[in-house]
Amino acid sequence: MDYKKSKAPVNTVTRNIMDLCDETGNLYESVAIIAKRANQISVQIKEDLSKKLAEFASYNDSLEEVFENREQIEISRYYEKLPKPTLLATQEFVDGEIYWRDPAREQNSEELN
């Protein structure tokens, strides 16, 4: 998923909760799916940011030498302006871009057949 090109809103949006439970039939299950996906997105964003900021890391032991690198500041600002992982995950869920399955339901349907 390319979170940089996502059409997710940057600010909080009021949503109809009935739209969220259409796919699963249960609002709480939908929220759990969105939360798990938001955690995955958060980890991915953190890894990307850490890789980019690692290029600017200085390994000096003195606290007196603090350099402000303009590129580092711009990278941090860019990531601050991205939509939050929960908004990205919610948009993916609403658009039907999240694959999920419920093993308990699959097992029950196999037993009925």
N, C-alpha and C positions, 0 to 999 in steps of 0.2 A: 504494500500500500504506500502510495506516495502522499504523505500527509502534507507536503508542501503545496500540492496542487488540489487539495481537497476543497470542496465547496461548502464545507461546514461553517456555520456562523462563528464569529469571533466572540460574540456576546451570548448570554443565556437567552434561549428562546422558549416561550411557553408552548407546550405540545399537548395534544389531546392524548390522554393516557389510553384511550380505547384503541388508538392507532398503534400504540406500542405493543398491545397484547393481541393484536390480530393474528400475527404469525404463530405465536406460541399458545395462545389461549389463556395465558396466565401472566398478569402484570409482573409479579415477583420473579418469575422465570426470565422474562424479558430483561428486567433490570439486572439480574445476575449475569446474563449473557453480555449485556452492555458493559458491566463492571469488569468482567474478565478481559474483554477486548480492550477496554480503556487501560488496564494494567499492562497489557502487551504493547500497546502504542506508547505508553509512558516509558517503558523500558527501552524501546527502540529509539525514541527521541533522546533519552538520556545518553545512550551509547553513541549516537551521532554527535551530540554536543560535546561529549567527553573526548571523542576522537579529534574533533576540530580544535578544541581548546588545548589539547595535549601538545599541539604544535607550538604553542606559545609558552609552554611551561619552562620556567627557569629553575635551576637547581642550586640556587645560592642560599646559604644559611642565614644571611643577614636580613633582618626585618626592615632595615632602613632603606633598602633599595627596592622600592615598589614602582614598577614602571607601568604606565597606562598605555596600552597598545590599542590604537584606534581600531584596527581590524578585529581584535578580540572583543572590544566593546560593541562593535557593529554586529558581530555574530551573536553575542548575547542578547542584544536588542531584537534581532530577527527572531530568535527562538522564543523570546518573551511575547512577541506579537502573534505567534501561531495560536490557532484555536487550542483550547485545553483538550487533553485526551478524552475526557468524558463527552465533550461535544463532537469530537471526531468519531468516536465509537457509536454515539447515538445516531449520527448522520448515516454511518455505514449500515446500521441496523435498519433504519427507516428505508434506505435505498435497497435493502436486501443483499448487501455485499458481504455479510458475515455468514460463514458456514458454521452451523452448530448441529448437534444431535444429542438425543437423550437416550442413553443405553437402556434405561429402565423401560421406556416406551417400546424400544425395538425388541426387547426380550418379551414383553407382554404380547406384542403383536405376533411374534413367532410362536408363542405358546397357544394362542388362539387358533392358529392355522393348523 
